[in-house]
Every structure is written in structure tokens, then in C-alpha cells.
Amino acid sequence: MFGGPATSTMWLRLRYHHDAANNEDEVRAASSTDGVTWTWGGVWTLPYSGPYRIGLISMNATGATASFDHVRTYAG
């Protein structure tokens, strides 16, 4: 889990890297309140298992509503 302080707009980013030498995958998450300055979290290291799928979820104890837009994936 990751995220930042409550704000009306939050950018989220996942970065993926395949470590061929160790046959592992690394996934790292970041959040931003302005889309320019990113706060990076820890790295999840997983044994290689082929293609991954992503899902979006928002949780809040007070019942707030979240919407996701401009969702994109790309190789880079």
C-alpha cells in the first residue's frame, strides 16, 4: 500500500524493472500531489512469473468517493 496526504488530486505511478541476472521483477510505487515532484516508496521484489495485471482501488474509513482517469500503461 502506498499513497500520500489527502488532496483533491493525486497522481500515482508504478515502475517495473526485470532483473534478468537474478530472474526477479522489481515494482516500485510513487505518489505526487502536482504530477511533477514524486515521492517514491519501497521496492517489491518478486520471483519472475510472467505478465502482471494491475488493478486500481481506493480505500477510506469515512466513505469518500474516488475516481480514476487518465489511466495508461506503456513500455519504456
PDB file of N, CA, C and O in Angstrom:
ATOM      1  N   MET A   1       0.845  -1.169   0.000  1.00  0.00           N
ATOM      2  CA  MET A   1       0.000   0.000   0.000  1.00  0.00           C
ATOM      3  C   MET A   1       0.892   1.234   0.000  1.00  0.00           C
ATOM      4  O   MET A   1       1.976   1.246   0.583  1.00  0.00           O
ATOM      5  N   PHE A   2       0.415   2.243  -0.653  1.00  0.00           N
ATOM      6  CA  PHE A   2       1.149   3.499  -0.661  1.00  0.00           C
ATOM      7  C   PHE A   2       0.194   4.630  -0.949  1.00  0.00           C
ATOM      8  O   PHE A   2      -0.963   4.409  -1.307  1.00  0.00           O
ATOM      9  N   GLY A   3       0.665   5.797  -0.798  1.00  0.00           N
ATOM     10  CA  GLY A   3      -0.155   6.972  -1.061  1.00  0.00           C
ATOM     11  C   GLY A   3       0.421   8.152  -0.325  1.00  0.00           C
ATOM     12  O   GLY A   3       1.519   8.071   0.226  1.00  0.00           O
ATOM     13  N   GLY A   4      -0.290   9.217  -0.310  1.00  0.00           N
ATOM     14  CA  GLY A   4       0.186  10.420   0.345  1.00  0.00           C
ATOM     15  C   GLY A   4      -0.938  11.065   1.127  1.00  0.00           C
ATOM     16  O   GLY A   4      -1.986  10.456   1.344  1.00  0.00           O
ATOM     17  N   PRO A   5      -0.717  12.301   1.549  1.00  0.00           N
ATOM     18  CA  PRO A   5      -1.747  13.001   2.308  1.00  0.00           C
ATOM     19  C   PRO A   5      -2.986  13.249   1.452  1.00  0.00           C
ATOM     20  O   PRO A   5      -2.908  13.289   0.225  1.00  0.00           O
ATOM     21  N   ALA A   6      -4.113  13.412   2.109  1.00  0.00           N
ATOM     22  CA  ALA A   6      -5.365  13.649   1.381  1.00  0.00           C
ATOM     23  C   ALA A   6      -5.273  14.934   0.560  1.00  0.00           C
ATOM     24  O   ALA A   6      -4.807  15.963   1.050  1.00  0.00           O
ATOM     25  N   THR A   7      -5.712  14.863  -0.667  1.00  0.00           N
ATOM     26  CA  THR A   7      -5.720  16.008  -1.567  1.00  0.00           C
ATOM     27  C   THR A   7      -6.799  15.774  -2.613  1.00  0.00           C
ATOM     28  O   THR A   7      -7.235  14.639  -2.806  1.00  0.00           O
ATOM     29  N   SER A   8      -7.227  16.812  -3.279  1.00  0.00           N
ATOM     30  CA  SER A   8      -8.297  16.635  -4.263  1.00  0.00           C
ATOM     31  C   SER A   8      -7.815  15.903  -5.508  1.00  0.00           C
ATOM     32  O   SER A   8      -8.610  15.257  -6.191  1.00  0.00           O
ATOM     33  N   THR A   9      -6.532  15.995  -5.807  1.00  0.00           N
ATOM     34  CA  THR A   9      -5.956  15.283  -6.954  1.00  0.00           C
ATOM     35  C   THR A   9      -4.663  14.609  -6.524  1.00  0.00           C
ATOM     36  O   THR A   9      -3.806  15.236  -5.900  1.00  0.00           O
ATOM     37  N   MET A  10      -4.523  13.334  -6.858  1.00  0.00           N
ATOM     38  CA  MET A  10      -3.314  12.576  -6.519  1.00  0.00           C
ATOM     39  C   MET A  10      -2.880  11.793  -7.744  1.00  0.00           C
ATOM     40  O   MET A  10      -3.689  11.091  -8.350  1.00  0.00           O
ATOM     41  N   TRP A  11      -1.614  11.907  -8.112  1.00  0.00           N
ATOM     42  CA  TRP A  11      -1.051  11.115  -9.197  1.00  0.00           C
ATOM     43  C   TRP A  11      -0.362   9.909  -8.577  1.00  0.00           C
ATOM     44  O   TRP A  11       0.289  10.012  -7.537  1.00  0.00           O
ATOM     45  N   LEU A  12      -0.515   8.773  -9.228  1.00  0.00           N
ATOM     46  CA  LEU A  12       0.118   7.535  -8.775  1.00  0.00           C
ATOM     47  C   LEU A  12       0.913   6.946  -9.923  1.00  0.00           C
ATOM     48  O   LEU A  12       0.513   7.051 -11.083  1.00  0.00           O
ATOM     49  N   ARG A  13       2.025   6.336  -9.604  1.00  0.00           N
ATOM     50  CA  ARG A  13       2.895   5.773 -10.638  1.00  0.00           C
ATOM     51  C   ARG A  13       3.483   4.460 -10.136  1.00  0.00           C
ATOM     52  O   ARG A  13       3.888   4.350  -8.978  1.00  0.00           O
ATOM     53  N   LEU A  14       3.525   3.472 -11.017  1.00  0.00           N
ATOM     54  CA  LEU A  14       4.227   2.216 -10.749  1.00  0.00           C
ATOM     55  C   LEU A  14       5.357   2.090 -11.758  1.00  0.00           C
ATOM     56  O   LEU A  14       5.168   2.350 -12.946  1.00  0.00           O
ATOM     57  N   ARG A  15       6.504   1.701 -11.296  1.00  0.00           N
ATOM     58  CA  ARG A  15       7.642   1.481 -12.189  1.00  0.00           C
ATOM     59  C   ARG A  15       8.068   0.025 -12.054  1.00  0.00           C
ATOM     60  O   ARG A  15       8.234  -0.492 -10.949  1.00  0.00           O
ATOM     61  N   TYR A  16       8.240  -0.621 -13.195  1.00  0.00           N
ATOM     62  CA  TYR A  16       8.573  -2.048 -13.260  1.00  0.00           C
ATOM     63  C   TYR A  16       9.955  -2.211 -13.879  1.00  0.00           C
ATOM     64  O   TYR A  16      10.316  -1.504 -14.820  1.00  0.00           O
ATOM     65  N   HIS A  17      10.721  -3.150 -13.337  1.00  0.00           N
ATOM     66  CA  HIS A  17      12.031  -3.478 -13.902  1.00  0.00           C
ATOM     67  C   HIS A  17      12.251  -4.982 -13.762  1.00  0.00           C
ATOM     68  O   HIS A  17      12.028  -5.553 -12.695  1.00  0.00           O
ATOM     69  N   HIS A  18      12.688  -5.615 -14.846  1.00  0.00           N
ATOM     70  CA  HIS A  18      13.029  -7.039 -14.785  1.00  0.00           C
ATOM     71  C   HIS A  18      14.529  -7.160 -14.596  1.00  0.00           C
ATOM     72  O   HIS A  18      15.303  -6.652 -15.407  1.00  0.00           O
ATOM     73  N   ASP A  19      14.940  -7.825 -13.541  1.00  0.00           N
ATOM     74  CA  ASP A  19      16.350  -8.081 -13.245  1.00  0.00           C
ATOM     75  C   ASP A  19      16.693  -9.453 -13.816  1.00  0.00           C
ATOM     76  O   ASP A  19      16.491 -10.478 -13.165  1.00  0.00           O
ATOM     77  N   ALA A  20      17.209  -9.457 -15.033  1.00  0.00           N
ATOM     78  CA  ALA A  20      17.493 -10.722 -15.726  1.00  0.00           C
ATOM     79  C   ALA A  20      18.576 -11.527 -15.021  1.00  0.00           C
ATOM     80  O   ALA A  20      18.539 -12.757 -15.041  1.00  0.00           O
ATOM     81  N   ALA A  21      19.531 -10.860 -14.402  1.00  0.00           N
ATOM     82  CA  ALA A  21      20.628 -11.565 -13.740  1.00  0.00           C
ATOM     83  C   ALA A  21      20.124 -12.449 -12.599  1.00  0.00           C
ATOM     84  O   ALA A  21      20.664 -13.530 -12.362  1.00  0.00           O
ATOM     85  N   ASN A  22      19.097 -11.991 -11.897  1.00  0.00           N
ATOM     86  CA  ASN A  22      18.552 -12.748 -10.770  1.00  0.00           C
ATOM     87  C   ASN A  22      17.191 -13.363 -11.071  1.00  0.00           C
ATOM     88  O   ASN A  22      16.583 -13.990 -10.203  1.00  0.00           O
ATOM     89  N   ASN A  23      16.710 -13.183 -12.306  1.00  0.00           N
ATOM     90  CA  ASN A  23      15.394 -13.664 -12.718  1.00  0.00           C
ATOM     91  C   ASN A  23      14.301 -13.212 -11.743  1.00  0.00           C
ATOM     92  O   ASN A  23      13.451 -13.994 -11.317  1.00  0.00           O
ATOM     93  N   GLU A  24      14.359 -11.909 -11.405  1.00  0.00           N
ATOM     94  CA  GLU A  24      13.389 -11.313 -10.496  1.00  0.00           C
ATOM     95  C   GLU A  24      12.764 -10.081 -11.141  1.00  0.00           C
ATOM     96  O   GLU A  24      13.332  -9.481 -12.054  1.00  0.00           O
ATOM     97  N   ASP A  25      11.601  -9.724 -10.655  1.00  0.00           N
ATOM     98  CA  ASP A  25      10.929  -8.499 -11.079  1.00  0.00           C
ATOM     99  C   ASP A  25      10.882  -7.537  -9.906  1.00  0.00           C
ATOM    100  O   ASP A  25      10.680  -7.939  -8.760  1.00  0.00           O
ATOM    101  N   GLU A  26      11.070  -6.262 -10.210  1.00  0.00           N
ATOM    102  CA  GLU A  26      11.011  -5.227  -9.185  1.00  0.00           C
ATOM    103  C   GLU A  26       9.906  -4.241  -9.553  1.00  0.00           C
ATOM    104  O   GLU A  26       9.838  -3.770 -10.688  1.00  0.00           O
ATOM    105  N   VAL A  27       9.048  -3.935  -8.594  1.00  0.00           N
ATOM    106  CA  VAL A  27       7.969  -2.972  -8.788  1.00  0.00           C
ATOM    107  C   VAL A  27       8.109  -1.914  -7.702  1.00  0.00           C
ATOM    108  O   VAL A  27       8.266  -2.232  -6.523  1.00  0.00           O
ATOM    109  N   ARG A  28       8.052  -0.654  -8.116  1.00  0.00           N
ATOM    110  CA  ARG A  28       8.205   0.461  -7.192  1.00  0.00           C
ATOM    111  C   ARG A  28       7.050   1.433  -7.392  1.00  0.00           C
ATOM    112  O   ARG A  28       6.642   1.681  -8.527  1.00  0.00           O
ATOM    113  N   ALA A  29       6.518   1.985  -6.308  1.00  0.00           N
ATOM    114  CA  ALA A  29       5.363   2.876  -6.375  1.00  0.00           C
ATOM    115  C   ALA A  29       5.742   4.287  -5.941  1.00  0.00           C
ATOM    116  O   ALA A  29       6.612   4.481  -5.093  1.00  0.00           O
ATOM    117  N   ALA A  30       5.067   5.271  -6.545  1.00  0.00           N
ATOM    118  CA  ALA A  30       5.275   6.672  -6.180  1.00  0.00           C
ATOM    119  C   ALA A  30       3.947   7.408  -6.198  1.00  0.00           C
ATOM    120  O   ALA A  30       2.993   6.986  -6.851  1.00  0.00           O
ATOM    121  N   SER A  31       3.903   8.519  -5.469  1.00  0.00           N
ATOM    122  CA  SER A  31       2.728   9.388  -5.484  1.00  0.00           C
ATOM    123  C   SER A  31       3.181  10.834  -5.602  1.00  0.00           C
ATOM    124  O   SER A  31       4.304  11.184  -5.240  1.00  0.00           O
ATOM    125  N   SER A  32       2.280  11.670  -6.117  1.00  0.00           N
ATOM    126  CA  SER A  32       2.580  13.086  -6.312  1.00  0.00           C
ATOM    127  C   SER A  32       1.300  13.897  -6.156  1.00  0.00           C
ATOM    128  O   SER A  32       0.225  13.442  -6.546  1.00  0.00           O
ATOM    129  N   THR A  33       1.410  15.083  -5.594  1.00  0.00           N
ATOM    130  CA  THR A  33       0.257  15.973  -5.490  1.00  0.00           C
ATOM    131  C   THR A  33       0.218  16.982  -6.627  1.00  0.00           C
ATOM    132  O   THR A  33      -0.773  17.695  -6.787  1.00  0.00           O
ATOM    133  N   ASP A  34       1.298  17.053  -7.430  1.00  0.00           N
ATOM    134  CA  ASP A  34       1.332  18.015  -8.539  1.00  0.00           C
ATOM    135  C   ASP A  34       1.686  17.392  -9.885  1.00  0.00           C
ATOM    136  O   ASP A  34       1.683  18.089 -10.900  1.00  0.00           O
ATOM    137  N   GLY A  35       1.991  16.097  -9.916  1.00  0.00           N
ATOM    138  CA  GLY A  35       2.354  15.433 -11.167  1.00  0.00           C
ATOM    139  C   GLY A  35       3.772  15.705 -11.620  1.00  0.00           C
ATOM    140  O   GLY A  35       4.174  15.258 -12.694  1.00  0.00           O
ATOM    141  N   VAL A  36       4.542  16.434 -10.816  1.00  0.00           N
ATOM    142  CA  VAL A  36       5.919  16.789 -11.172  1.00  0.00           C
ATOM    143  C   VAL A  36       6.904  16.226 -10.149  1.00  0.00           C
ATOM    144  O   VAL A  36       7.888  15.583 -10.514  1.00  0.00           O
ATOM    145  N   THR A  37       6.639  16.470  -8.882  1.00  0.00           N
ATOM    146  CA  THR A  37       7.509  16.021  -7.800  1.00  0.00           C
ATOM    147  C   THR A  37       6.953  14.723  -7.234  1.00  0.00           C
ATOM    148  O   THR A  37       5.815  14.671  -6.768  1.00  0.00           O
ATOM    149  N   TRP A  38       7.777  13.667  -7.282  1.00  0.00           N
ATOM    150  CA  TRP A  38       7.317  12.331  -6.897  1.00  0.00           C
ATOM    151  C   TRP A  38       7.950  11.892  -5.589  1.00  0.00           C
ATOM    152  O   TRP A  38       9.130  12.144  -5.347  1.00  0.00           O
ATOM    153  N   THR A  39       7.163  11.234  -4.745  1.00  0.00           N
ATOM    154  CA  THR A  39       7.653  10.603  -3.528  1.00  0.00           C
ATOM    155  C   THR A  39       7.611   9.101  -3.763  1.00  0.00           C
ATOM    156  O   THR A  39       6.543   8.504  -3.896  1.00  0.00           O
ATOM    157  N   TRP A  40       8.811   8.501  -3.812  1.00  0.00           N
ATOM    158  CA  TRP A  40       8.912   7.070  -4.111  1.00  0.00           C
ATOM    159  C   TRP A  40       8.863   6.251  -2.838  1.00  0.00           C
ATOM    160  O   TRP A  40       9.457   6.612  -1.822  1.00  0.00           O
ATOM    161  N   GLY A  41       8.149   5.146  -2.910  1.00  0.00           N
ATOM    162  CA  GLY A  41       8.063   4.203  -1.799  1.00  0.00           C
ATOM    163  C   GLY A  41       9.091   3.099  -1.966  1.00  0.00           C
ATOM    164  O   GLY A  41      10.035   3.227  -2.746  1.00  0.00           O
ATOM    165  N   GLY A  42       8.904   2.035  -1.240  1.00  0.00           N
ATOM    166  CA  GLY A  42       9.821   0.912  -1.295  1.00  0.00           C
ATOM    167  C   GLY A  42       9.694   0.109  -2.576  1.00  0.00           C
ATOM    168  O   GLY A  42       8.863   0.404  -3.436  1.00  0.00           O
ATOM    169  N   VAL A  43      10.524  -0.903  -2.686  1.00  0.00           N
ATOM    170  CA  VAL A  43      10.554  -1.768  -3.867  1.00  0.00           C
ATOM    171  C   VAL A  43      10.035  -3.147  -3.470  1.00  0.00           C
ATOM    172  O   VAL A  43      10.467  -3.718  -2.469  1.00  0.00           O
ATOM    173  N   TRP A  44       9.108  -3.670  -4.259  1.00  0.00           N
ATOM    174  CA  TRP A  44       8.659  -5.047  -4.096  1.00  0.00           C
ATOM    175  C   TRP A  44       9.467  -5.896  -5.066  1.00  0.00           C
ATOM    176  O   TRP A  44       9.459  -5.640  -6.270  1.00  0.00           O
ATOM    177  N   THR A  45      10.163  -6.902  -4.554  1.00  0.00           N
ATOM    178  CA  THR A  45      10.943  -7.810  -5.384  1.00  0.00           C
ATOM    179  C   THR A  45      10.219  -9.150  -5.422  1.00  0.00           C
ATOM    180  O   THR A  45       9.942  -9.758  -4.388  1.00  0.00           O
ATOM    181  N   LEU A  46       9.921  -9.594  -6.634  1.00  0.00           N
ATOM    182  CA  LEU A  46       9.132 -10.809  -6.829  1.00  0.00           C
ATOM    183  C   LEU A  46       9.878 -11.777  -7.734  1.00  0.00           C
ATOM    184  O   LEU A  46      10.576 -11.340  -8.649  1.00  0.00           O
ATOM    185  N   PRO A  47       9.750 -13.087  -7.503  1.00  0.00           N
ATOM    186  CA  PRO A  47      10.311 -14.029  -8.465  1.00  0.00           C
ATOM    187  C   PRO A  47       9.582 -13.864  -9.796  1.00  0.00           C
ATOM    188  O   PRO A  47       8.372 -13.638  -9.820  1.00  0.00           O
ATOM    189  N   TYR A  48      10.304 -13.975 -10.884  1.00  0.00           N
ATOM    190  CA  TYR A  48       9.693 -13.791 -12.201  1.00  0.00           C
ATOM    191  C   TYR A  48       8.550 -14.780 -12.382  1.00  0.00           C
ATOM    192  O   TYR A  48       8.708 -15.978 -12.147  1.00  0.00           O
ATOM    193  N   SER A  49       7.388 -14.262 -12.806  1.00  0.00           N
ATOM    194  CA  SER A  49       6.232 -15.145 -13.010  1.00  0.00           C
ATOM    195  C   SER A  49       5.443 -14.787 -14.263  1.00  0.00           C
ATOM    196  O   SER A  49       4.283 -15.178 -14.393  1.00  0.00           O
ATOM    197  N   GLY A  50       6.048 -14.059 -15.176  1.00  0.00           N
ATOM    198  CA  GLY A  50       5.359 -13.741 -16.423  1.00  0.00           C
ATOM    199  C   GLY A  50       4.614 -12.423 -16.356  1.00  0.00           C
ATOM    200  O   GLY A  50       4.878 -11.606 -15.474  1.00  0.00           O
ATOM    201  N   PRO A  51       3.695 -12.208 -17.266  1.00  0.00           N
ATOM    202  CA  PRO A  51       2.984 -10.924 -17.328  1.00  0.00           C
ATOM    203  C   PRO A  51       2.183 -10.647 -16.049  1.00  0.00           C
ATOM    204  O   PRO A  51       1.640 -11.564 -15.433  1.00  0.00           O
ATOM    205  N   TYR A  52       2.121  -9.386 -15.668  1.00  0.00           N
ATOM    206  CA  TYR A  52       1.368  -8.970 -14.492  1.00  0.00           C
ATOM    207  C   TYR A  52       0.100  -8.247 -14.912  1.00  0.00           C
ATOM    208  O   TYR A  52      -0.019  -7.771 -16.041  1.00  0.00           O
ATOM    209  N   ARG A  53      -0.833  -8.174 -13.993  1.00  0.00           N
ATOM    210  CA  ARG A  53      -2.060  -7.400 -14.181  1.00  0.00           C
ATOM    211  C   ARG A  53      -2.106  -6.352 -13.079  1.00  0.00           C
ATOM    212  O   ARG A  53      -1.597  -6.568 -11.979  1.00  0.00           O
ATOM    213  N   ILE A  54      -2.713  -5.230 -13.380  1.00  0.00           N
ATOM    214  CA  ILE A  54      -2.853  -4.195 -12.363  1.00  0.00           C
ATOM    215  C   ILE A  54      -4.329  -3.944 -12.090  1.00  0.00           C
ATOM    216  O   ILE A  54      -5.180  -4.160 -12.953  1.00  0.00           O
ATOM    217  N   GLY A  55      -4.613  -3.495 -10.903  1.00  0.00           N
ATOM    218  CA  GLY A  55      -5.970  -3.122 -10.522  1.00  0.00           C
ATOM    219  C   GLY A  55      -5.917  -1.860  -9.680  1.00  0.00           C
ATOM    220  O   GLY A  55      -4.948  -1.636  -8.954  1.00  0.00           O
ATOM    221  N   LEU A  56      -6.935  -1.047  -9.771  1.00  0.00           N
ATOM    222  CA  LEU A  56      -6.990   0.200  -9.024  1.00  0.00           C
ATOM    223  C   LEU A  56      -8.032   0.094  -7.924  1.00  0.00           C
ATOM    224  O   LEU A  56      -9.133  -0.410  -8.141  1.00  0.00           O
ATOM    225  N   ILE A  57      -7.671   0.577  -6.735  1.00  0.00           N
ATOM    226  CA  ILE A  57      -8.592   0.554  -5.605  1.00  0.00           C
ATOM    227  C   ILE A  57      -8.326   1.780  -4.743  1.00  0.00           C
ATOM    228  O   ILE A  57      -7.190   2.243  -4.637  1.00  0.00           O
ATOM    229  N   SER A  58      -9.367   2.294  -4.138  1.00  0.00           N
ATOM    230  CA  SER A  58      -9.244   3.399  -3.193  1.00  0.00           C
ATOM    231  C   SER A  58      -9.988   3.003  -1.932  1.00  0.00           C
ATOM    232  O   SER A  58     -11.120   2.524  -1.999  1.00  0.00           O
ATOM    233  N   MET A  59      -9.355   3.201  -0.779  1.00  0.00           N
ATOM    234  CA  MET A  59      -9.991   2.845   0.488  1.00  0.00           C
ATOM    235  C   MET A  59      -9.982   4.052   1.412  1.00  0.00           C
ATOM    236  O   MET A  59      -9.028   4.830   1.429  1.00  0.00           O
ATOM    237  N   ASN A  60     -11.057   4.199   2.179  1.00  0.00           N
ATOM    238  CA  ASN A  60     -11.164   5.307   3.100  1.00  0.00           C
ATOM    239  C   ASN A  60     -12.147   4.920   4.190  1.00  0.00           C
ATOM    240  O   ASN A  60     -13.189   4.331   3.905  1.00  0.00           O
ATOM    241  N   ALA A  61     -11.831   5.240   5.420  1.00  0.00           N
ATOM    242  CA  ALA A  61     -12.695   4.879   6.544  1.00  0.00           C
ATOM    243  C   ALA A  61     -13.962   5.724   6.617  1.00  0.00           C
ATOM    244  O   ALA A  61     -14.916   5.336   7.290  1.00  0.00           O
ATOM    245  N   THR A  62     -13.992   6.878   5.934  1.00  0.00           N
ATOM    246  CA  THR A  62     -15.144   7.773   6.048  1.00  0.00           C
ATOM    247  C   THR A  62     -16.070   7.718   4.847  1.00  0.00           C
ATOM    248  O   THR A  62     -17.004   8.515   4.761  1.00  0.00           O
ATOM    249  N   GLY A  63     -15.844   6.812   3.929  1.00  0.00           N
ATOM    250  CA  GLY A  63     -16.748   6.641   2.796  1.00  0.00           C
ATOM    251  C   GLY A  63     -16.568   7.642   1.674  1.00  0.00           C
ATOM    252  O   GLY A  63     -17.517   7.912   0.939  1.00  0.00           O
ATOM    253  N   ALA A  64     -15.392   8.192   1.523  1.00  0.00           N
ATOM    254  CA  ALA A  64     -15.133   9.137   0.435  1.00  0.00           C
ATOM    255  C   ALA A  64     -15.220   8.428  -0.914  1.00  0.00           C
ATOM    256  O   ALA A  64     -15.059   7.210  -0.991  1.00  0.00           O
ATOM    257  N   THR A  65     -15.471   9.179  -1.958  1.00  0.00           N
ATOM    258  CA  THR A  65     -15.558   8.648  -3.314  1.00  0.00           C
ATOM    259  C   THR A  65     -14.291   8.993  -4.073  1.00  0.00           C
ATOM    260  O   THR A  65     -13.779  10.107  -3.961  1.00  0.00           O
ATOM    261  N   ALA A  66     -13.790   8.055  -4.834  1.00  0.00           N
ATOM    262  CA  ALA A  66     -12.609   8.286  -5.669  1.00  0.00           C
ATOM    263  C   ALA A  66     -12.964   7.994  -7.115  1.00  0.00           C
ATOM    264  O   ALA A  66     -13.807   7.142  -7.396  1.00  0.00           O
ATOM    265  N   SER A  67     -12.327   8.693  -8.016  1.00  0.00           N
ATOM    266  CA  SER A  67     -12.481   8.387  -9.441  1.00  0.00           C
ATOM    267  C   SER A  67     -11.095   8.333 -10.055  1.00  0.00           C
ATOM    268  O   SER A  67     -10.188   9.056  -9.642  1.00  0.00           O
ATOM    269  N   PHE A  68     -10.945   7.475 -11.037  1.00  0.00           N
ATOM    270  CA  PHE A  68      -9.670   7.302 -11.725  1.00  0.00           C
ATOM    271  C   PHE A  68      -9.844   7.762 -13.162  1.00  0.00           C
ATOM    272  O   PHE A  68     -10.797   7.372 -13.836  1.00  0.00           O
ATOM    273  N   ASP A  69      -8.926   8.584 -13.622  1.00  0.00           N
ATOM    274  CA  ASP A  69      -8.955   8.978 -15.032  1.00  0.00           C
ATOM    275  C   ASP A  69      -7.525   9.049 -15.551  1.00  0.00           C
ATOM    276  O   ASP A  69      -6.566   9.012 -14.781  1.00  0.00           O
ATOM    277  N   HIS A  70      -7.407   9.147 -16.822  1.00  0.00           N
ATOM    278  CA  HIS A  70      -6.108   9.208 -17.495  1.00  0.00           C
ATOM    279  C   HIS A  70      -5.226   8.023 -17.078  1.00  0.00           C
ATOM    280  O   HIS A  70      -4.045   8.196 -16.778  1.00  0.00           O
ATOM    281  N   VAL A  71      -5.806   6.835 -17.063  1.00  0.00           N
ATOM    282  CA  VAL A  71      -5.064   5.620 -16.738  1.00  0.00           C
ATOM    283  C   VAL A  71      -4.392   5.135 -18.009  1.00  0.00           C
ATOM    284  O   VAL A  71      -5.045   4.966 -19.039  1.00  0.00           O
ATOM    285  N   ARG A  72      -3.092   4.911 -17.937  1.00  0.00           N
ATOM    286  CA  ARG A  72      -2.382   4.420 -19.116  1.00  0.00           C
ATOM    287  C   ARG A  72      -1.231   3.530 -18.684  1.00  0.00           C
ATOM    288  O   ARG A  72      -0.689   3.670 -17.587  1.00  0.00           O
ATOM    289  N   THR A  73      -0.877   2.632 -19.551  1.00  0.00           N
ATOM    290  CA  THR A  73       0.302   1.791 -19.367  1.00  0.00           C
ATOM    291  C   THR A  73       1.132   1.895 -20.632  1.00  0.00           C
ATOM    292  O   THR A  73       0.597   2.060 -21.728  1.00  0.00           O
ATOM    293  N   TYR A  74       2.427   1.797 -20.472  1.00  0.00           N
ATOM    294  CA  TYR A  74       3.300   1.840 -21.638  1.00  0.00           C
ATOM    295  C   TYR A  74       4.642   1.219 -21.295  1.00  0.00           C
ATOM    296  O   TYR A  74       5.058   1.198 -20.137  1.00  0.00           O
ATOM    297  N   ALA A  75       5.302   0.722 -22.306  1.00  0.00           N
ATOM    298  CA  ALA A  75       6.648   0.176 -22.146  1.00  0.00           C
ATOM    299  C   ALA A  75       7.629   1.322 -22.307  1.00  0.00           C
ATOM    300  O   ALA A  75       7.453   2.183 -23.169  1.00  0.00           O
ATOM    301  N   GLY A  76       8.633   1.332 -21.503  1.00  0.00           N
ATOM    302  CA  GLY A  76       9.563   2.453 -21.597  1.00  0.00           C
ATOM    303  C   GLY A  76      10.855   2.172 -21.064  1.00  0.00           C
ATOM    304  O   GLY A  76      11.731   3.036 -21.083  1.00  0.00           O
TER     305      GLY A  76
END
